[in-house]
Amino acid sequence: MIKPMGKRPTTVVACFFVLPVFAGNEPTEAQKTKALSGGAATVFNTTHNAFSLPSANMPLSRKLDFSVGNSFFRNPWVIAPATTTARDGLGPVFNTNGCQNCHIKDGRGHPPESPSDNAVSLLVRLSVPAKTSEEKQQRVYSGIIPEPTYGGQLQDFGVPGVPEEGKVNIKYTPITVKFADGETVTLRKPNLTITGLNYGPMQKDALFSVRVAPPMIGLGLLEAIAETDILVNADPDDRNNDGISGKANQVWDKTKQQTTLGRFGWKAGQPSLMQQNAAAFNGDIGITSNLFPATDCTPKQAACQKAATGGNPEVEDKILKFVEFYTQNLAVPARRNLDDPQVQQGEKLFQQAQCDNCHITQFKTPTLKEQPEQSNQVIHPYTDLLVHDMGEGLADNRPEFLANGKEWRTAPLWGIGLIQQVNGHTYLLHDGRARNLMEAILWHGGEAEAAKQRVLNMAKQDRQALLAFLNSL
């Protein structure tokens, strides 16, 4: 039997409605511009559907394609063979049967909250160190060397007759951090164990990386940023001696058949939304495509290799194009409370702490002939799309292309103040260890250590202002 995926929330595709962003004084032009986090594509919505709306500048003629893409993103895939041939081919091993199960309400996933809670919006990436010259060359194209028995990702479900690969268990160790004024915060360090391995032991030097599903908003705008505008912020050798040495991850583009800039994923390991989506179909749901034509069955998984398929490929290019369009156009909500003095003070503190050295405030997208919604937009994503050394505390010690075991892509901050409203939690960082914004800040190390120390030395009212600013995004 297939084990239950848990309750699948539905995505409501509806016309957005305007809510006031400002209160009190008439906003300045600068405030109006800052409020439009996604430029003209920005939506004004603070409900639980805030992450599920199409670009505000999308014409009615294109909204049907958005809805079709939404249906393939939201609805479950089924076991082959099935009468529903457009949606069959689930597995043979998989993590979930639909994209929306992980990206709940198009928002952020979460780690298991208790031993009885499922890990459906969390997965574990696997690999082994590259040792030989052949393996090091292979990493140029694959980014990692898969674990021989279990591949590049642990799948904790299987179709009937195919055993799941194993189960994920996470426990936490408390770590106390003290502010200069004596107030303390207890962080939690995750400790991963994998039980019930059904295909034998893993290689002893296997590498693991726990990942939760990130929000889907604004991805088309991030993809639209010119490569030159991203690379201008790269400083891998820290030539300006500011302690920040962000670098671009260079990854293999399967469509172009060349190495190019990585933008998506927690380590910027994917070059485009098309490839990111196809990789998720393949690794998370077990669905093959022309970009990823093989299932994630290894030679040691005989039952997996013999299982029925949903055709070759199981998801057609035209369906991937609809999903690509949908993920390009999930709109960013507008900023809120820009005329609040506490928010304004928090923004100054954000800059004084030099958080904006990595969380870059503004980009302008170029003209894109086939993507009018993303063209010529002044956007405020609060990311540089580069990878940075975040210190030992956040290290997974698992390299991915050029990103080493301590490096992570700067996470976009737009919409971060609405996660509680959309997803009912505030679990942050790549593995969901941080339970709120302040905990996420206090996990920063490496290149961000100096910024964290500035926060640790802030007065309590300044810390509250900083959080007010972040929650306005």
N, C-alpha and C positions, 0 to 999 in steps of 0.2 A: 504493500500500500504506500501511496505517497503520503508523507507526513504533512500535516496542515501548515499552510504558510502564515496563518494568522489572519486577522481581519484586514482586507484590502480596502483602503480608503479610496473613494472616487474623486476624480478631478472635475471640478465644475468649470466649464468653459463658458463664460458669460461676459456681458458687457461690464466694464468696470464703472464704478461711480466715484465721484470726486469727494474727497474729504478735505477739510481745511488743513493745510500744512503749517500755516502761521496763525498766530493769535496776537491780538494787541495792535502794535504799530504796523503801518504799511511796510511790507518787506522791501528791501533795497534790491536793485538789479542783481547784485552779487549773490544775495540770498536766494533769489529766484533761480539763478543758474545752478547754485549748489543743491537746491531742492530737487532738480531734475537729474537724479543719479544716472539714469540711462538716456539722457538727452530727450529728444522728442518721443522716444519709445517708452518713457517712464509712465507708470500707472499710479493713480492715487487711490490706494486701497490698503486698509489695515486690518482686514478680516482674516479668517483662517484660510481664505482663498487667495491671499495676497501674492503668492508665488506662482499661481496657476493661470495667469492671464496673458493674452497675447500682447505684443508690442502695441502701444497706444497709437502709433502712427501707421499701423497696418490697415490697408484698405479692405473693405468688405470682400472684394473679389479674391483675396488671399486667405481669408479666415477659414474657408472650407478645408484647405490643405492643412492648416493648423489643427483643425478638429480631427482630421484623419490621422495625422501624426500622433495626436493625443490618444486616440483610441488604441493604437499599437503600443504606445508607451504605457497605457494604463491597464489594458485587459490582459488576462492570463494566457500563457501559451500552454498547449496540451500535448500529451504523449502521442507519438506517432505509432501506427497509422491512425488517422482520424478523418472524419468527414469535413472537419474545419481545416482544410489543407493550407490555408493562408497563415494558420497559427499553430501548426503541429511541428513536432521535433524537439519538444522539451527534453533536456538531459542528453545522454543517459545519467550523468551526475551533474548536479547543479546547486546553486545557492538559493534561488528563488524562481518563481514561475512568471514574474512580471516586473518591469522596471519600477513601477510605482510602489511596489512592496518595500524597496530599499529607499528610494527617493520619495518619502511619504509626503503627499500633498506637494510634490515637486520641491520639497525642502530637504532638511538634514536628517540623516539617520541617527541611530543611537546604539550604544553598547547594551548588552543584556543588563537589566536593572536588578535582577535577582536570579538565583539558580534555576527557577522555573520559567524565566522569560526566554523567548527565542532570540537568536542572534541574526534575524533575517536581514537587518539593515547594516550588518557588519560582516566583513570577510577577512580572511587571512591569506596574504600573498606569501608564496614560497619560492625559494631558489637555493642554489648552492654556490659557493665561491668559484669563480673562474680560475682554473689552475694552469691548464695547458695553453699553448699559443693558439690552438684551434678554438678552445672555449673563449679565450679573450677576443678573438676575431668574431666569433658567433655573437658576443654581446653587442657588437656594433649594430647588428640587425634585430636582435631580440631583446636587448636591454638587460636581460638576466639569463642565467643558466637554470632551467627548470629542475626541481627536485626529481630524480629519476623515476620514483614510484608514483608520486602524487602530482607532478607537473608544477605549474606556476601559481596555482591557487587551490586551496582546500575547499572541496565541495561537500557540504554536510547533508545533502539529500540525494536520493537516487530513485529512478523509476522502478516499477516492480521488476524484480529479478536482478537488479543491479545494486549492490550494496553501496551505501554512502561511503565517503572516504574517511570521515571521522567527525568528531564533535569538538566545538570550541568552548573552552572554559576560561573565565577571567576572574581573578581575585585581585584585591587591591591592598597595597601597603600604604599606611598614612605617613605623610611627610609634613612637618610643621614649618611654616615660614613666618618670620616676624617682621613687621614694619618698624620703621625708626621710632614711631611713637609708642611702640609696645604692643599694638594690636597684632593678633596672630591669625593665620589662615591655615587650615589643614588641607593639603593637597592629597591626591590619591595616585599612587604609582601602580599601573596595571601589571599583572603577572599572568602571562598566557600559558595555559597547558592545553594540549590536544589529546583527547582520549578516544578510545574505540576505533583505532586505525584498522581498517578492514582489509588492507592489501599488504600488510607487513610493516616493518619498521621503516622510518625515514632514515636517510643518510645522516650520519652523526653530526656533520658540520652544516646541517640545513639551517637556512636563514628564514626568519619569519617577520612579517610586517602586518600589524592589525590596522584595518582601514574601515571607517564608517562612510556612508554615502554622503557626499557634499550637496549643497543646494544647487538647483538647476538654473537659477535666474541669471540673466545677463550673459550667458555663454556665447551667444552670437556676437555680442559687442566685444567680448574679450578676443574672440577669433578674428574680429575685424581690425584690431589695432595693428598698425604697420610694424613689421619686424624691426625696421630701423628705429622706431620709437621705443621699442622694448630694449634693444641692444644698447641704446645710448645710456641706459642706466646701469649696464653691467660693468663691474669693476673687479674681475676675478683676482687680480693681484693687489687690490687695495692701494692703488697708486696715489690716491688723495689722502691716505692715512686717516680715514675716519672710522676705521674698524669694521666697515661694511664692505663685503667682497662678493656681492651677488654675481651669479653667473647664469648663462643660458644653458639649459639642458638641450643637447643635440640628440635627436631621436630619429628612428627610421620611419619614413613615410611610405607606406605600402602602395599608395596610389602613384606617387611620383617616383618611387623606386630610388630614393636618395635620402640622405641625412638632412634633417631640417630642424627648425626651432620647435622645442616642446612647449606646450601651453597648458594642457589639461591633465588632471590627475594630481595626487598629493605630492608627487615629485616631478610634475610636468613631463610625464613619460609618454604622452600622446600628442601628435602634431595638429590634429584637427578634430572637429566634432564628429565627422563621419567615421573616422577611425576609432575614436573613443567609444562611440555608440556601438560599432560593430564588435569591438573588443569586449564590451560589457555583455552584449548578446551572447557571445561565445563563452566567456569565462563564467558569467553569473547565471545564465539561463541554459547554456549548452546548445545554443542555436548557431549553426554554421552560416557563413555568407561567402561571397566571392573574395572578400578581404581576409576572412579567417575560415578557410574551407575545411579544416579538420576539427573534430571534437577534442576535448581535453582529456581523452583516454590515453593512458600510457601503455606500453607493451605489457606491463604486469597486471593490467586490468582487463582480463579476457572477457568477462561478462559485459563490461562497458563497450568494448569494441564490437561485440556481436549484436548489440541492441539495434532495434529498428530505427531508421532515420525518417525525417520528414522531407526527404528529397535532397537534391544537391544543386544549389544551396537551399538551406531551410528558410532563410529569409531573403526575399528577392531584393534586387537593387532598388526597385521603385518604392518598396516599403521602407528601406533604409533612408531613401530621400525624403519621404514624409516625416520620418522620425527626426532626421537632421533638421528639417525646416521647423519642426515643433521645438526642438531644443535650442535652435538659434533664436527663437522668438518668445521664450518665456521672459516676460518683462520684469524689470527691476522696479520695486516700489519707490516712491518719492521719499526724500528725507522729511523729517518732522521736527517741529519745535526749534526752528533755526533762530527765532527771535528770543528764545529763553536765555537769560544771562548766564545760567549755570552751564547750558550747552555751549555757549560761546566761550566761556572760560575753559571748559573741557577741551575744546578744539585747540585753544592756545597751548594748553598743557600737553596735548598730543604732539604738537609741533615742537615744543620745548624739550620734551623727552626724546625727540628725534625718531619717533615711531614712523613718521612719514618718509624717512630715508628708504624704507622698504615698502610700506603701504602707501605707494604713490597715489596722490589725490586725483589727478586729472590726466586724461588723454583725449585726443580728438581723432576720430576714425576717418579714413580716406573715403573717396567715392567708390562704391561697389555696385557695379552695373546690375547684378542679379539680386542684390540685397538692399533694396531702398530703405528698409527699416533701420539697418545698421550704418547707413552711409552718412558721412559728414556730421557725426554726433559728438558733442562735447560730453564726456562721461566721467563719472567719479567712482571708480571701482575700488580704490584703496588697495591696490596690489601692483607690483612691478612684473609679475609673471616670471620672475627669476627664482632660482633656488639659492638658499642661504644655509650656512652652518648654524644650526639652532642649539648646539651644545649636546653634552652627554645625556642630559635629562630626557630629551625627546628623541634620542637616537634609536633607530631600529636596526642599525648596523647592517643594512641590506642595500647594496648599491643598485641603481637603476639607470642604465645608460651612463651619462656623465655625473649624475647626482650620487654622492657617496652616502654612507650610512648615517650621517648626521645632517644631511641637507634635505630641506623641504621647500616646496614652492610657497611663496608668500600668498596666504589665503586672502581672497577678496573679502572686504568687510561690508560691502553694500548689502542692505537687508538684514544685517545681523541683529538689529533691535527688534525684528518681528518673528524671530525663530520661536519664541515662546508662544506667540499667538498662532502661528501656523502649525507647529509640531508639538506643542505642549511640553517642551523641555528646553534646556539651554546647554546641552552637552556639546562641547567644542573641541577643537584640535583633531588631528588625523584619526585618533582612536577613541575620541569621545571621553577622554579621562577628565577633562576640565568640566566642572558642573556649572560654571558661569564665566562671565567675561574676566573677572579679576583672577580667577584660577588660571585661565588661559594665558593671561599676561605673565603671571608668576612662573609659568613653565618655560618662558622664553630664556634662552641662554645663548652661548656662542656669540655670534655677531650682534644679538639683541640683548646681551647681558648688561651693557651700559644703560640701555633704555629701561630695562627692568629695575636696575638699581635706582634710577631716578624716580620711578614709581614707588619703590619701597621707601624712599625718603620723602615722599609727598605727605603733607598734612591730610587728615581724614577728609576734610571738606574738598580738598583738591582731588582726592581719589574719587569722591562721589561725583565731582564735576566731570572728570575723565570718563566715568561710566555713563553719565548722562549724555555726553557727546556720542559715545559709541552706540548707545541705544537709540540715538536720533538717526543713525545711518539706515 
